Amino acid sequence: MPQSRHVRPASRAVVVENDGHLNVVLPDDLVQRFGVSSGDTVYLRQTDHGLEISLLSPQEREAIEDNRERMQRYRDHMRVAGGI
């Protein structure tokens, strides 16, 4: 059973056109919370619920998920080895 994640209320971003390109303007609170700066790379992913913007690359996301599954699978072994 997947762990439930704390989901914050949705924030609103604005799409603007600049020199023939569409740009997404992030709200200041998200910029500050995630430390996003001009020129940073973000990754877009289409989901069943819409569009997801992430600071993690697909490879980083996969590595985190693999480690999460491994930790869950070997939780009891790690607990004994780590003295938890």
JOHUJO-V631584 format. One record per residue. N is the residue number from 1. RES is the residue in three letters. SS is DSSP state (~ for helix, > for strand, _ for the rest). D_CENTER is the distance of its C-alpha to the mean C-alpha in Angstrom with 1 decimal. Layout:
[[N	RES	SS	D_CENTER] [N	RES	SS	D_CENTER]]
This chain:
[[1	MET	_	19.9] [2	PRO	_	16.1] [3	GLN	_	15.2] [4	SER	_	14.5] [5	ARG	_	11.4] [6	HIS	_	12.4] [7	VAL	_	11.5] [8	ARG	_	12.7] [9	PRO	_	15.0] [10	ALA	_	14.0] [11	SER	_	14.5] [12	ARG	_	16.6] [13	ALA	_	16.3] [14	VAL	>	19.4] [15	VAL	>	20.2] [16	VAL	>	23.2] [17	GLU	>	25.4] [18	ASN	>	26.4] [19	ASP	_	28.9] [20	GLY	_	28.3] [21	HIS	>	24.5] [22	LEU	>	22.0] [23	ASN	>	19.5] [24	VAL	>	16.8] [25	VAL	>	17.6] [26	LEU	_	14.9] [27	PRO	_	16.5] [28	ASP	~	17.6] [29	ASP	~	16.0] [30	LEU	~	12.4] [31	VAL	~	13.7] [32	GLN	~	15.2] [33	ARG	~	12.6] [34	PHE	~	10.0] [35	GLY	_	13.0] [36	VAL	_	12.6] [37	SER	_	16.0] [38	SER	_	18.1] [39	GLY	_	17.8] [40	ASP	_	14.3] [41	THR	_	12.7] [42	VAL	_	9.6] [43	TYR	>	9.0] [44	LEU	>	10.0] [45	ARG	>	10.2] [46	GLN	>	12.9] [47	THR	>	12.8] [48	ASP	_	15.8] [49	HIS	_	14.8] [50	GLY	>	14.3] [51	LEU	>	11.9] [52	GLU	>	8.1] [53	ILE	>	7.1] [54	SER	>	4.3] [55	LEU	_	5.9] [56	LEU	_	5.8] [57	SER	_	8.9] [58	PRO	~	9.9] [59	GLN	~	12.1] [60	GLU	~	9.9] [61	ARG	~	7.8] [62	GLU	~	11.4] [63	ALA	~	12.8] [64	ILE	~	10.7] [65	GLU	~	11.6] [66	ASP	~	15.1] [67	ASN	~	15.5] [68	ARG	~	14.6] [69	GLU	~	17.1] [70	ARG	~	19.6] [71	MET	~	19.5] [72	GLN	~	20.1] [73	ARG	~	22.9] [74	TYR	_	24.6] [75	ARG	~	24.0] [76	ASP	~	27.8] [77	HIS	~	28.7] [78	MET	~	26.4] [79	ARG	~	27.7] [80	VAL	~	31.3] [81	ALA	~	30.7] [82	GLY	~	28.9] [83	GLY	_	31.4] [84	ILE	_	29.0]]
